[in-house]
Amino acid sequence: MKISARNALKGKVVDIKKGSTTAHVQIDVNGSIVTASITNEAVEELGLHVGQSVHAVIKSSDVMVSVP
């Protein structure tokens, strides 16, 4: 698959919290947690589950930074 996004982080899914339409998927990337907001439908279509290895692809217009 070819994509135009320049930022892809390899990590492992550590938590999935589904809301009414949007899910927050937490990904451990080398000890830092990245949270992806995607639709519940996307979680199902991608077959996401805790413990799964994934790549988080980041669009620059959607980046959020959190300082612990």
Wavefront OBJ file of the C-alpha trace (Angstrom):
o trace
v 0.000 0.000 0.000
v 1.342 3.435 -0.928
v 0.489 6.449 1.216
v 1.520 10.098 1.144
v 1.841 10.502 4.929
v 5.453 10.892 5.987
v 5.062 9.885 9.617
v 4.376 6.269 10.552
v 5.106 4.971 14.049
v 5.415 1.254 14.775
v 3.861 0.171 18.046
v 1.514 -2.149 19.900
v -2.163 -1.572 20.751
v -2.522 -1.319 24.541
v -6.135 -0.136 24.873
v -9.264 0.477 22.800
v -12.096 2.604 24.181
v -15.184 2.812 21.981
v -17.586 5.735 22.227
v -20.891 6.215 20.451
v -19.199 6.676 17.048
v -15.476 7.198 17.686
v -12.897 4.903 19.258
v -9.674 5.974 20.965
v -6.950 3.447 20.273
v -3.884 3.728 22.506
v -0.629 2.574 20.946
v 2.639 2.058 22.830
v 5.459 3.417 20.680
v 8.762 2.683 22.426
v 7.298 3.504 25.846
v 5.301 6.551 24.734
v 1.538 6.322 24.263
v 0.018 7.641 21.045
v -3.785 7.853 20.918
v -5.544 7.480 17.580
v -9.146 8.648 17.163
v -10.871 6.530 14.529
v -14.409 5.358 13.904
v -15.766 2.282 15.662
v -16.412 0.891 12.192
v -12.704 1.255 11.327
v -11.739 -0.652 14.492
v -13.954 -3.530 13.362
v -12.862 -3.411 9.698
v -9.184 -3.424 10.684
v -9.746 -6.160 13.275
v -7.872 -4.150 15.906
v -7.278 -5.763 19.288
v -5.085 -5.231 22.346
v -1.606 -6.696 21.868
v -1.655 -6.287 18.087
v 1.371 -4.758 16.320
v 0.344 -1.755 14.213
v 1.681 1.330 12.460
v 0.116 4.661 13.432
v 0.070 6.880 10.341
v -0.051 10.547 11.293
v -1.562 13.331 9.207
v 0.120 16.599 10.205
v -3.212 18.402 10.530
v -4.323 15.886 13.211
v -1.315 15.694 15.551
v -1.898 16.164 19.274
v 0.963 16.296 21.764
v 0.560 15.431 25.432
v 3.233 15.975 28.076
v 3.013 13.604 31.058
l 1 2 3 4 5 6 7 8 9 10 11 12 13 14 15 16 17 18 19 20 21 22 23 24 25 26 27 28 29 30 31 32 33 34 35 36 37 38 39 40 41 42 43 44 45 46 47 48 49 50 51 52 53 54 55 56 57 58 59 60 61 62 63 64 65 66 67 68
